[in-house]
Amino acid sequence: MAAEIRLFPCLTDNFGYLIHDVATGATASIDAPEAGPILAALEREGWKLTDILVTHHHHDHVGGISELKQKYGARVVAPHDKSAKIANVDLRVSEGDTVKVGNLAARVLETPGHTLDHTSYVFDSEQALFAADTLFSIGCGRVFEGNYPMMWDSLLKLRALPGDFRLYCGHEYTAANVKFALTVEPDNAALQARATEVTRLRAAGQPTIPVKLSDEKQANVFLRADVASVAAAVGLAGKGAAEVFGELRERKNKS
Ligand SMILES: [Zn+2]
């Protein structure tokens, strides 16, 4: 295995992530919700932080950057959209760029909607997708800065990745997402299976992440806005996927 990935809780319900290149010792943090748990994880592993890959400007994803940079001098990689205020940036990236973490390569996908700057990182060799607040397990981020068609396009971009890839998302929201999704698709067998698994994991105090994209494609209603039965379930039979997606997101906001 060329890389090791660690995940751990940060703040109230964020995930912290480290990805470590065994060959070179390089280690990246995906976002930096807060410094404390990231520093603790680095010390536990005996790893030195070399890079911070930032997905978007929200405080619960960047709050720990300055402390980590001060301690390790790590390179801060951030979305190209400079309208989003992120301090201490060393490298700006945009769609199609590749960021190296030691010998590991992260492909940059722009996935706007939640924010306009939102960026996801794909490590193809590790089959790992870090999608932060664009795609959650059985859910997706709120659409704060973009619009529904934009967010739907971003979700389609992530859905197009191979099913063997694993989703590492920004928050532990899966149980609440499952509860909502079952109101739309109570008879979806893949969703029912995920619901059972999530209940078991949460009861055991385990994270529900990572999850295989093939499972998400079948069970995550927000990736299924172009499925006829989902459109019908929200009273929009025959309507376009972006409109159906918008209705799903509105309902989730009110749930
Ligand atoms: Zn966010």
Residues whose N, C-alpha, C, O or C-beta is under 5 A from the ligand:
A	BS01	ZN	H58 D133
